């Protein structure tokens, strides 16, 4: 299986699934982006999120963990007014919070991707969901399941 380091703008869900779905990611910022897009997808269609992917990437500083974690309250408020993305304050704040968690994981383990694939134990979905929901915001059972499927941590159950 090829590891994915970066992805280009893919707005067609079929292309997205063909190119990326279920493949290991070996870039921490991309891993964070995929988790964050799942957060924004909650309650919406995946195709609507893919159509806004470029706008999300611009709004969230290229999904660079170090940049997202340092977003100010004013920047968060500005994002709630940005019509080009999902403006849900709770989801935006969750992404900033989650960037801080991802950074602390990088500091402790050297890599967010390494932590997801090697430190985060096993492939038992219930255990993974519980572990991740304790650390990250807005990662409920279904969001967690879809993210872990997308990055190849678990196989379709």
C-alpha positions in Angstrom: 0.0 0.0 0.0 1.4 3.4 -0.9 1.8 6.0 1.8 0.3 9.3 1.0 2.4 12.4 1.7 0.2 15.1 0.1 -3.0 15.3 -1.8 -4.0 17.7 -4.5 -7.4 19.3 -4.6 -9.8 16.5 -5.3 -13.4 17.7 -5.3 -15.0 14.6 -6.9 -15.8 12.1 -4.1 -15.1 9.2 -6.5 -11.6 10.5 -7.2 -11.1 11.1 -3.5 -12.0 7.5 -2.6 -10.0 6.1 -5.5 -6.9 8.0 -4.7 -6.8 8.4 -0.9 -9.4 6.4 0.9 -7.9 3.7 3.2 -4.3 4.6 2.6 -1.7 5.4 5.2 -0.8 9.0 5.6 2.8 10.0 6.3 2.5 13.7 6.7 1.4 15.1 10.1 -0.4 18.2 8.6 -2.3 16.0 6.1 -3.3 13.6 8.9 -4.6 16.7 10.9 -6.4 18.0 7.8 -8.2 14.7 7.2 -9.3 14.6 10.8 -10.4 18.2 10.7 -12.4 17.7 7.5 -14.2 14.8 9.1 -15.1 17.2 12.0 -16.6 19.7 9.5 -18.4 16.9 7.6 -20.5 16.0 10.7 -24.1 16.5 9.6 -23.2 17.3 6.0 -22.3 15.4 2.9 -18.7 14.6 2.1 -19.1 16.0 -1.4 -20.0 19.4 0.1 -16.8 19.3 2.2 -14.7 18.3 -0.8 -16.0 21.3 -2.8 -14.8 23.6 0.0 -11.5 21.9 0.6 -9.4 24.6 -1.0 -11.2 27.3 1.0 -10.7 25.3 4.2 -7.0 25.0 3.4 -6.7 28.7 2.9 -8.8 29.6 6.0 -6.9 27.1 8.2 -3.4 28.2 7.1 -2.7 25.1 4.9 -3.7 22.9 7.9 -0.2 23.3 9.3 -0.6 22.1 12.9 1.7 24.8 14.3 -0.2 27.6 12.5 -3.7 26.3 13.4 -2.9 25.9 17.1 -1.9 29.5 17.4 -5.0 31.0 15.9 -6.3 33.9 18.0 -9.9 34.4 19.2 -10.3 37.2 16.6 -9.2 34.8 13.8 -11.7 32.2 15.1 -14.4 34.8 15.1 -13.4 35.9 11.6 -13.8 32.3 10.4 -17.3 32.2 11.8 -18.1 35.0 9.3 -16.3 33.4 6.3 -19.0 32.3 3.9 -16.6 30.1 1.9 -16.4 27.5 4.7 -18.6 25.9 7.3 -18.9 28.6 9.9 -19.8 26.5 12.9 -17.9 28.0 15.9 -17.8 24.7 17.8 -16.2 22.9 14.9 -13.7 25.7 14.3 -12.8 25.8 18.0 -12.5 22.1 18.0 -10.0 22.2 15.1 -7.8 24.8 17.0 -8.0 22.7 20.2 -7.2 19.5 18.2 -4.2 21.2 16.6 -2.8 21.8 20.1 -3.4 18.1 21.0 -1.7 17.0 17.8 1.3 19.2 18.6 1.6 17.8 22.0 1.5 14.3 20.5 4.3 15.4 18.0 6.3 16.7 20.9 5.9 13.5 22.9 6.2 10.9 20.1 8.0 12.7 17.2 5.1 12.5 14.8 1.3 12.6 14.8 1.2 9.9 12.1 3.5 7.7 14.0 1.3 8.0 17.1 -1.9 7.2 15.0 -0.4 4.1 13.4 2.1 2.8 16.1 1.3 4.2 19.5 -2.5 4.3 19.3 -3.0 0.6 20.0 -4.9 -1.9 18.0 -7.7 -1.7 15.6 -10.6 -2.4 17.9 -13.0 0.5 16.9 -14.7 0.9 20.3 -11.4 1.2 22.1 -10.0 3.6 19.6 -13.2 5.7 19.7 -13.0 6.0 23.4 -9.3 6.9 23.4 -9.7 9.5 20.7 -12.8 11.1 22.2 -11.0 11.6 25.5 -8.2 13.6 23.8 -9.8 15.4 20.9 -12.9 17.6 20.6 -15.7 16.8 18.2 -14.5 13.3 17.5 -17.6 11.3 18.3 -18.0 7.6 17.3 -19.0 8.1 13.7 -16.5 10.9 12.9 -13.7 8.8 14.5 -14.7 5.8 12.5 -14.7 7.7 9.2 -11.4 9.3 10.0 -9.7 6.0 10.9 -11.1 4.4 7.8 -9.9 7.2 5.6 -6.3 7.0 6.9 -6.2 3.2 6.8 -5.9 2.7 10.6 -8.9 0.4 10.5 -10.7 -1.5 7.7 -14.3 -1.2 6.8 -16.4 -2.8 9.5 
